[in-house]
Amino acid sequence: MSERPLPRWLAWAADPEQLRRAPFLARSPLFAGLPRRLLARLATRFFEKAYLPGEVVFEEGDPGRALFVVVEGVVEITRATAQGPYLLNTLGPGDAFGELALIDDFPRSATARVATSGRLLILYKSDFDALIDGNARIALVVTRNLSRLLAMYARRIPVHATEPGPGTAGPL
């Protein structure tokens, strides 16, 4: 009996790195509720990159082309102000950022910098779009989770009422 090599897809499925990604992504609120089979399919679209301390992932104003998930290390999200960079958030393993890149083509609203050496999973919008074209369930679950995250962000940011200006309606 001759021993035949495993088909390429089966060899990939047995790869320990690929096996590790799906459960890791399942812990991210952005992918919560996806069945294991779809998480595994989604995991194939990510690639992993190592970063050194202080390395910039993206700068405020850069085009938004990808979503990132922290595997190891700490990432700081800052916004430029007249007084210098303002720290918006500190992220650790399992946290996703840059998620707006999956839904729009607007420039980045903040800068992401790796504070400690780390590894990030990266999902490009073009890969995500290609994946959801054939997987409506992934699109539905991720869009629902993204909507919840955006609502949470909006509720966290205080809204300050201002005096109505000329030509604007006052309170109803």
C-alpha positions as CSV (number, residue, x, y, z in Angstrom):
1,M,0.0,0.0,0.0
2,S,1.5,3.3,-1.1
3,E,1.3,6.3,1.2
4,R,-0.2,9.3,-0.5
5,P,0.3,12.8,0.8
6,L,-2.6,14.5,2.5
7,P,-4.6,16.9,0.3
8,R,-3.5,20.4,0.6
9,W,-6.7,21.6,2.4
10,L,-6.5,18.7,4.9
11,A,-2.9,19.5,5.7
12,W,-3.8,23.1,6.2
13,A,-6.7,22.1,8.5
14,A,-4.3,20.1,10.7
15,D,-1.8,23.1,11.0
16,P,-1.6,24.0,14.7
17,E,-1.5,27.7,13.9
18,Q,-4.8,27.5,12.0
19,L,-6.4,25.3,14.8
20,R,-5.4,28.0,17.4
21,R,-6.9,30.9,15.5
22,A,-10.6,29.9,15.4
23,P,-11.0,29.5,19.2
24,F,-9.0,32.7,19.7
25,L,-11.3,34.6,17.4
26,A,-14.4,33.1,19.1
27,R,-13.3,35.1,22.3
28,S,-13.5,38.4,20.4
29,P,-16.8,40.2,20.7
30,L,-16.7,41.0,17.0
31,F,-17.0,37.3,16.1
32,A,-19.2,36.1,19.0
33,G,-21.9,33.7,17.9
34,L,-20.2,32.3,14.9
35,P,-20.3,28.5,14.7
36,R,-16.9,26.8,14.8
37,R,-17.1,25.8,11.2
38,L,-17.6,29.4,10.1
39,L,-14.9,30.6,12.6
40,A,-12.5,28.2,11.0
41,R,-13.4,29.5,7.6
42,L,-12.9,33.1,8.8
43,A,-9.6,32.3,10.5
44,T,-8.1,31.3,7.1
45,R,-8.5,34.9,5.9
46,F,-6.3,36.3,8.7
47,F,-2.6,36.4,8.6
48,E,-0.3,37.0,11.6
49,K,2.4,39.6,11.9
50,A,4.9,40.3,14.7
51,Y,5.5,43.9,15.8
52,L,8.3,45.5,17.8
53,P,7.6,47.9,20.7
54,G,6.8,51.3,19.5
55,E,5.9,50.1,16.0
56,V,3.0,51.9,14.4
57,V,0.2,49.7,13.0
58,F,-1.6,52.6,11.3
59,E,-1.7,56.4,11.7
60,E,-4.6,58.7,12.1
61,G,-5.7,59.7,8.6
62,D,-4.3,56.6,6.9
63,P,-6.7,54.7,4.6
64,G,-8.6,52.0,6.6
65,R,-8.0,48.7,4.9
66,A,-7.9,46.1,7.6
67,L,-9.2,44.9,10.9
68,F,-6.6,43.8,13.6
69,V,-6.9,41.4,16.5
70,V,-4.3,41.4,19.3
71,V,-2.8,37.9,19.8
72,E,0.0,39.0,22.1
73,G,1.2,42.3,23.5
74,V,-0.4,45.6,24.1
75,V,-1.6,48.1,21.5
76,E,-2.4,51.8,22.3
77,I,-4.9,53.7,20.4
78,T,-4.3,57.5,20.4
79,R,-5.7,60.6,18.8
80,A,-3.7,63.7,18.0
81,T,-4.6,66.8,20.0
82,A,-3.1,70.3,20.3
83,Q,-1.5,69.1,23.5
84,G,-0.1,66.0,21.9
85,P,-1.3,62.4,21.6
86,Y,-4.3,61.6,23.7
87,L,-4.6,57.9,24.8
88,L,-8.1,56.6,23.9
89,N,-7.7,53.0,24.7
90,T,-5.2,50.2,25.6
91,L,-5.9,46.8,24.1
92,G,-4.7,43.4,24.9
93,P,-5.0,39.8,23.7
94,G,-8.4,39.1,22.1
95,D,-9.2,42.7,21.5
96,A,-10.1,43.8,17.9
97,F,-9.5,47.3,16.5
98,G,-9.8,49.0,13.2
99,E,-13.2,47.4,12.7
100,L,-14.6,50.3,10.9
101,A,-12.4,49.5,7.9
102,L,-14.7,46.5,7.3
103,I,-17.7,48.8,6.6
104,D,-16.4,52.0,5.2
105,D,-13.6,53.5,3.2
106,F,-12.9,56.5,5.5
107,P,-9.5,57.4,6.8
108,R,-8.4,56.1,10.2
109,S,-9.8,58.1,13.1
110,A,-6.9,57.4,15.4
111,T,-3.3,56.0,15.6
112,A,-2.6,52.4,16.7
113,R,0.9,51.7,18.1
114,V,2.2,48.5,19.6
115,A,3.4,49.3,23.2
116,T,5.1,46.0,23.9
117,S,6.3,43.5,21.3
118,G,3.4,41.5,20.1
119,R,1.6,39.7,17.4
120,L,-1.5,40.8,15.5
121,L,-4.0,38.9,13.3
122,I,-4.8,41.0,10.2
123,L,-8.0,40.7,8.1
124,Y,-8.0,42.9,5.0
125,K,-11.4,44.3,3.9
126,S,-11.0,42.8,0.5
127,D,-10.6,39.3,2.0
128,F,-13.5,39.9,4.4
129,D,-15.7,41.1,1.5
130,A,-14.8,38.0,-0.6
131,L,-15.6,35.7,2.3
132,I,-19.0,37.2,3.1
133,D,-20.1,37.2,-0.5
134,G,-20.5,33.4,-0.2
135,N,-21.3,33.2,3.6
136,A,-24.3,35.3,4.5
137,R,-24.3,33.9,8.1
138,I,-20.8,35.4,8.7
139,A,-21.9,38.7,7.2
140,L,-25.0,38.7,9.4
141,V,-23.3,37.8,12.7
142,V,-20.3,40.1,12.2
143,T,-22.5,43.0,11.1
144,R,-24.8,42.5,14.1
145,N,-21.8,42.4,16.5
146,L,-20.2,45.4,14.8
147,S,-23.5,47.4,15.2
148,R,-23.5,46.5,18.9
149,L,-19.9,47.7,19.4
150,L,-20.6,50.9,17.6
151,A,-23.7,51.5,19.7
152,M,-21.6,50.9,22.8
153,Y,-18.9,53.3,21.6
154,A,-21.6,56.0,20.9
155,R,-23.1,55.6,24.4
156,R,-19.6,55.9,26.0
157,I,-18.8,59.2,24.3
158,P,-20.6,62.1,26.1
159,V,-22.7,64.3,23.8
160,H,-22.7,68.0,24.8
161,A,-25.7,70.1,23.9
162,T,-25.0,73.5,22.5
163,E,-27.0,76.5,21.9
164,P,-28.8,76.4,18.6
165,G,-27.2,78.6,16.0
166,P,-29.0,80.7,13.4
167,G,-31.2,78.7,11.1
168,T,-31.2,75.6,13.4
169,A,-34.2,74.3,15.3
170,G,-34.2,74.5,19.0
171,P,-35.3,71.7,21.4
172,L,-38.7,70.1,20.5
